Amino acid sequence: MSLAKVIVVVDKDVNVRDPKEAWWVALNHIDPERDVRFTMGRSTCSITPAGASRNGSKMGIDATRKWKEEGFTRECRIRS
């Protein structure tokens, strides 16, 4: 995980082996302002010689279904 630049979290019933389904769900279950986070700091870049560290950023996307208690009332379904 230390080399990952982006991580997208989806619900367990999403078939992540089907990129079309996974991206459709991910892009339709997010509110970018609420569900996308960026972090800045040191990251290891495997392309640089000897694993040199440099400043970088990482992004996390919460593409899980939201609960009513989270203020989300729209029904989210997997495309059929």
DSSP file (Angstrom, degrees, kcal/mol; ACC not computed):
  #  RESIDUE AA STRUCTURE BP1 BP2  ACC     N-H-->O    O-->H-N    N-H-->O    O-->H-N    TCO  KAPPA ALPHA  PHI   PSI    X-CA   Y-CA   Z-CA
    1    1 A M    >         0   0    0      0, 0.0     3,-1.0     0, 0.0     0, 0.0   0.000 360.0 360.0 360.0 -22.3    0.0    0.0    0.0
    2    2 A S  T 3   +     0   0    0      1,-0.3    42,-0.5    41,-0.0     0, 0.0   0.775 360.0  46.7 -66.0 -22.9    2.9    2.4    0.5
    3    3 A L  T 3  S+     0   0    0     40,-0.1    -1,-0.3    42,-0.1     2,-0.1   0.571  87.4 110.2 -92.6  -9.6    3.4    2.6   -3.3
    4    4 A A    <   -     0   0    0     -3,-1.0     3,-0.1     1,-0.2     0, 0.0  -0.430  42.8-175.4 -68.5 137.0   -0.3    3.2   -4.0
    5    5 A K  S    S+     0   0    0      1,-0.3    54,-2.6    -2,-0.1     2,-0.4   0.724  72.8  25.8 -98.8 -31.0   -1.2    6.7   -5.3
    6    6 A V  E     -a   59   0A   0     52,-0.2     2,-0.4     2,-0.0    -1,-0.3  -0.999  61.6-172.9-137.3 135.9   -4.9    6.2   -5.4
    7    7 A I  E     -a   60   0A   0     52,-2.1    54,-2.6    -2,-0.4     2,-0.5  -0.999   4.7-165.5-129.3 134.0   -7.3    3.8   -3.5
    8    8 A V  E     -a   61   0A   0     -2,-0.4     2,-0.5    52,-0.2    54,-0.2  -0.978   7.6-156.8-118.7 124.6  -11.0    3.4   -4.3
    9    9 A V  E     +a   62   0A   0     52,-2.8    54,-2.5    -2,-0.5     2,-0.3  -0.895  17.8 171.9-106.5 125.7  -13.2    1.7   -1.7
   10   10 A V        -     0   0    0     -2,-0.5    54,-0.2    52,-0.1     6,-0.0  -0.782  39.3 -82.4-123.7 169.1  -16.4    0.1   -2.9
   11   11 A D    >   -     0   0    0     52,-0.4     3,-1.7    -2,-0.3    -1,-0.1  -0.291  43.1-109.5 -69.4 158.8  -19.0   -2.2   -1.2
   12   12 A K  T 3  S+     0   0    0      1,-0.3     4,-0.1     3,-0.1    -1,-0.1   0.687 113.8  62.3 -67.6 -18.6  -18.3   -5.9   -1.1
   13   13 A D  T 3  S+     0   0    0      2,-0.1     2,-0.4     3,-0.0    -1,-0.3   0.461  80.1 102.4 -86.6   1.3  -21.1   -6.8   -3.6
   14   14 A V  S <  S-     0   0    0     -3,-1.7     2,-1.3     1,-0.1    -4,-0.1  -0.719  76.0-129.6 -85.6 129.6  -19.3   -4.8   -6.4
   15   15 A N    >   -     0   0    0     -2,-0.4     3,-1.7     1,-0.2     7,-0.5  -0.655  25.2-176.6 -80.2  95.5  -17.4   -7.0   -8.9
   16   16 A V  T 3  S+     0   0    0     -2,-1.3    -1,-0.2     1,-0.3     7,-0.0   0.592  77.2  69.4 -72.6  -9.3  -14.0   -5.3   -8.9
   17   17 A R  T 3  S+     0   0    0      1,-0.2    -1,-0.3    -3,-0.1     3,-0.1   0.529  89.5  68.9 -83.4  -6.1  -12.8   -7.7  -11.6
   18   18 A D  S <> S-     0   0    0     -3,-1.7     4,-2.7     1,-0.2     3,-0.3  -0.883  70.6-166.9-110.4  96.8  -15.2   -6.0  -14.0
   19   19 A P  H  > S+     0   0    0      0, 0.0     4,-2.7     0, 0.0     5,-0.3   0.846  85.1  55.4 -55.7 -37.4  -13.7   -2.5  -14.6
   20   20 A K  H  > S+     0   0    0      2,-0.2     4,-2.1     1,-0.2     5,-0.2   0.937 113.0  41.5 -62.2 -45.2  -16.9   -1.1  -16.2
   21   21 A E  H  > S+     0   0    0     -3,-0.3     4,-2.7     2,-0.2     5,-0.3   0.942 115.5  49.8 -65.9 -47.3  -19.0   -2.1  -13.2
   22   22 A A  H  X S+     0   0    0     -4,-2.7     4,-2.6    -7,-0.5    -2,-0.2   0.918 115.1  42.1 -61.1 -45.7  -16.5   -1.0  -10.6
   23   23 A W  H  X S+     0   0    0     -4,-2.7     4,-2.9    -5,-0.2     5,-0.2   0.879 112.5  54.1 -70.8 -36.5  -15.9    2.4  -12.2
   24   24 A W  H  X S+     0   0    0     -4,-2.1     4,-1.4    -5,-0.3    -2,-0.2   0.953 114.1  42.1 -59.6 -48.5  -19.7    3.0  -12.9
   25   25 A V  H  X S+     0   0    0     -4,-2.7     4,-1.3     2,-0.2     3,-0.4   0.945 115.7  49.6 -62.4 -48.8  -20.5    2.3   -9.2
   26   26 A A  H  < S+     0   0    0     -4,-2.6     3,-0.5    -5,-0.3     4,-0.3   0.921 113.5  44.3 -58.8 -46.3  -17.5    4.3   -8.0
   27   27 A L  H  < S+     0   0    0     -4,-2.9    -1,-0.2     1,-0.2    -2,-0.2   0.712 116.8  46.4 -75.5 -19.1  -18.3    7.4  -10.1
   28   28 A N  H  < S+     0   0    0     -4,-1.4    -1,-0.2    -3,-0.4    -2,-0.2   0.547 109.2  53.9 -97.5  -8.6  -22.0    7.2   -9.3
   29   29 A H  S  < S+     0   0    0     -4,-1.3     2,-0.3    -3,-0.5    -2,-0.2   0.303  94.4  87.7-105.5   8.0  -21.7    6.7   -5.5
   30   30 A I        -     0   0    0     -4,-0.3    33,-0.1    -3,-0.2     3,-0.1  -0.820  52.8-161.7-114.7 150.9  -19.4    9.7   -4.7
   31   31 A D    >>  -     0   0    0     -2,-0.3     4,-3.3     1,-0.1     3,-1.0  -0.977  25.4-147.0-114.3 108.4  -19.8   13.3   -3.9
   32   32 A P  H 3> S+     0   0    0      0, 0.0     4,-1.1     0, 0.0    -1,-0.1   0.817  94.2  52.7 -52.1 -37.0  -16.3   14.6   -4.7
   33   33 A E  H 34 S+     0   0    0      1,-0.2    -3,-0.0     2,-0.1     0, 0.0   0.883 122.9  28.5 -66.0 -37.0  -16.4   17.2   -1.9
   34   34 A R  H <4 S+     0   0    0     -3,-1.0    -1,-0.2     1,-0.1    -4,-0.0   0.827 125.8  40.4 -92.1 -35.3  -17.3   14.7    0.7
   35   35 A D  H  < S+     0   0    0     -4,-3.3    27,-2.6    26,-0.1     2,-0.5   0.386  95.9  78.2-105.9   2.1  -15.8   11.4   -0.5
   36   36 A V  E  <  -B   61   0A   0     -4,-1.1     2,-0.4    -5,-0.3    25,-0.2  -0.954  54.6-177.1-116.7 129.5  -12.4   12.3   -1.9
   37   37 A R  E     -B   60   0A   0     23,-2.6    23,-2.6    -2,-0.5     2,-0.4  -0.962   8.3-161.6-126.0 141.4   -9.4   12.9    0.3
   38   38 A F  E     -B   59   0A   0     -2,-0.4     2,-0.4    21,-0.2    21,-0.2  -0.939   3.8-167.3-118.4 143.8   -5.9   14.0   -0.5
   39   39 A T  E     -B   58   0A   0     19,-2.2    19,-2.0    -2,-0.4     2,-0.3  -0.983   5.8-155.1-127.7 144.4   -2.8   13.6    1.6
   40   40 A M  E     +B   57   0A   0     -2,-0.4     2,-0.3    17,-0.2    17,-0.2  -0.843  41.7  83.3-113.1 152.9    0.6   15.2    1.1
   41   41 A G  E    S-B   56   0A   0     15,-2.0    15,-2.7    -2,-0.3     2,-0.2  -0.963  75.2 -16.7 151.7-165.5    3.8   14.0    2.4
   42   42 A R  E     +B   55   0A   0     -2,-0.3     2,-0.3    13,-0.2    13,-0.2  -0.461  55.7 174.8 -71.5 137.9    6.7   11.7    1.8
   43   43 A S  E     -B   54   0A   0     11,-2.3    11,-1.9    -2,-0.2     2,-0.5  -0.995  29.9-122.6-141.9 146.8    6.1    8.8   -0.7
   44   44 A T  E     -B   53   0A   0    -42,-0.5     2,-0.6    -2,-0.3     9,-0.2  -0.764  20.6-155.6 -90.1 128.2    8.5    6.2   -2.0
   45   45 A C    >   -     0   0    0      7,-1.2     3,-0.9    -2,-0.5     6,-0.1  -0.913   5.3-158.9-106.5 116.3    8.7    6.2   -5.8
   46   46 A S  T 3  S+     0   0    0     -2,-0.6     5,-0.2     1,-0.2    -1,-0.1   0.636  88.3  63.8 -70.8 -12.4    9.8    2.9   -7.2
   47   47 A I  T 3  S+     0   0    0      5,-0.1    -1,-0.2     2,-0.1     3,-0.1   0.781  85.5  85.4 -81.8 -27.4   11.0    4.4  -10.4
   48   48 A T  S X  S-     0   0    0     -3,-0.9     3,-1.4     4,-0.2     4,-0.1  -0.426  95.7 -89.7 -75.5 150.9   13.8    6.5   -8.8
   49   49 A P  G >  S+     0   0    0      0, 0.0     3,-1.4     0, 0.0    -1,-0.1  -0.297 106.1   2.5 -60.5 139.9   17.2    4.9   -8.1
   50   50 A A  G 3  S-     0   0    0      1,-0.3    -4,-0.1    -4,-0.1    -3,-0.1   0.710 123.1 -73.3  58.5  24.8   17.6    3.1   -4.8
   51   51 A G  G <  S-     0   0    0     -3,-1.4    -1,-0.3    -5,-0.2    -5,-0.1   0.854  71.7-168.4  63.2  35.4   14.0    3.8   -3.8
   52   52 A A    <   -     0   0    0     -3,-1.4    -7,-1.2    -7,-0.1     2,-0.2  -0.233  15.2-125.0 -58.4 144.4   14.7    7.5   -3.1
   53   53 A S  E     + B   0  44A   0     -9,-0.2     2,-0.3    -7,-0.0    -9,-0.2  -0.626  32.9 170.1 -91.5 151.1   11.9    9.4   -1.3
   54   54 A R  E     - B   0  43A   0    -11,-1.9   -11,-2.3    -2,-0.2     2,-0.2  -0.952  41.7 -84.3-149.1 166.6   10.3   12.5   -2.6
   55   55 A N  E     + B   0  42A   0     -2,-0.3     2,-0.3   -13,-0.2   -13,-0.2  -0.523  61.5 146.4 -73.4 143.7    7.3   14.6   -1.8
   56   56 A G  E     - B   0  41A   0    -15,-2.7   -15,-2.0    -2,-0.2     2,-0.3  -0.924  36.8-117.5-160.9-177.0    4.1   13.4   -3.2
   57   57 A S  E     - B   0  40A   0     -2,-0.3     2,-0.3   -17,-0.2   -17,-0.2  -0.917  13.1-157.4-133.9 161.0    0.4   13.1   -2.8
   58   58 A K  E     - B   0  39A   0    -19,-2.0   -19,-2.2    -2,-0.3     2,-0.4  -0.954   8.3-148.9-135.0 154.6   -2.1   10.3   -2.4
   59   59 A M  E     -aB   6  38A   0    -54,-2.6   -52,-2.1    -2,-0.3     2,-0.4  -0.987   5.9-166.3-129.9 135.8   -5.9   10.2   -3.0
   60   60 A G  E     -aB   7  37A   0    -23,-2.6   -23,-2.6    -2,-0.4     2,-0.5  -0.973   5.0-164.0-119.1 135.7   -8.6    8.1   -1.3
   61   61 A I  E     -aB   8  36A   0    -54,-2.6   -52,-2.8    -2,-0.4     2,-1.0  -0.978   9.9-153.8-123.2 122.3  -12.1    7.7   -2.7
   62   62 A D  E     +a    9   0A   0    -27,-2.6   -52,-0.1    -2,-0.5   -54,-0.1  -0.808  25.1 163.6 -93.6  98.0  -15.0    6.4   -0.6
   63   63 A A        +     0   0    0    -54,-2.5   -52,-0.4    -2,-1.0    -1,-0.1   0.019  32.3 122.8-105.1  26.5  -17.4    4.9   -3.2
   64   64 A T  S    S-     0   0    0    -54,-0.2     2,-0.1     1,-0.1   -54,-0.1  -0.438  75.6 -86.5 -81.3 161.1  -19.4    2.9   -0.7
   65   65 A R        -     0   0    0     -2,-0.1     2,-0.3     1,-0.1    -1,-0.1  -0.428  47.3-129.2 -64.0 141.2  -23.2    3.3   -0.4
   66   66 A K        -     0   0    0      8,-0.2     2,-0.2    -2,-0.1    10,-0.1  -0.698  14.8-128.2 -96.5 148.2  -24.0    6.1    2.1
   67   67 A W    > > -     0   0    0     -2,-0.3     3,-1.5     1,-0.1     5,-1.4  -0.549  21.0-116.5 -91.1 156.9  -26.4    5.7    5.0
   68   68 A K  G > 5S+     0   0    0      1,-0.3     3,-2.1    -2,-0.2    -1,-0.1   0.858 116.7  63.1 -58.0 -35.1  -29.3    7.9    5.7
   69   69 A E  G 3 5S+     0   0    0      1,-0.3    -1,-0.3     2,-0.1     4,-0.1   0.705  97.0  57.9 -64.6 -18.6  -27.5    8.8    9.0
   70   70 A E  G < 5S-     0   0    0     -3,-1.5    -1,-0.3     2,-0.2    -2,-0.2   0.403 124.9-104.1 -89.3   1.9  -24.8   10.3    6.9
   71   71 A G  T < 5S+     0   0    0     -3,-2.1     2,-0.6     1,-0.2    -3,-0.2   0.658  82.2 128.5  86.8  16.4  -27.3   12.6    5.2
   72   72 A F      < +     0   0    0     -5,-1.4    -1,-0.2     1,-0.1    -2,-0.2  -0.926  21.6 162.8-111.3 116.7  -27.5   10.7    2.0
   73   73 A T        +     0   0    0     -2,-0.6     2,-0.2    -3,-0.1    -1,-0.1   0.531  38.6 107.3-112.4  -8.9  -31.0    9.8    0.9
   74   74 A R  S    S-     0   0    0      1,-0.1     2,-0.3    -6,-0.0    -8,-0.2  -0.523  73.0-118.5 -73.5 136.5  -30.6    8.9   -2.8
   75   75 A E        -     0   0    0     -2,-0.2     2,-0.5   -10,-0.1    -1,-0.1  -0.586  26.8-155.5 -74.3 132.3  -30.9    5.2   -3.6
   76   76 A C        +     0   0    0     -2,-0.3     2,-0.3   -10,-0.1   -47,-0.1  -0.942  16.7 174.9-112.3 128.9  -27.7    3.7   -5.1
   77   77 A R        -     0   0    0     -2,-0.5     2,-0.4   -52,-0.0     3,-0.0  -0.919  34.7-109.6-129.6 156.1  -27.9    0.6   -7.2
   78   78 A I        -     0   0    0     -2,-0.3     2,-0.1     1,-0.1   -57,-0.0  -0.693  46.3-105.4 -80.9 136.7  -25.5   -1.4   -9.3
   79   79 A R              0   0    0     -2,-0.4    -1,-0.1   -58,-0.2   -54,-0.1  -0.374 360.0 360.0 -63.1 137.1  -26.2   -1.0  -13.0
   80   80 A S              0   0    0     -2,-0.1    -1,-0.1    -3,-0.0    -2,-0.0   0.411 360.0 360.0-108.4 360.0  -27.8   -4.0  -14.5
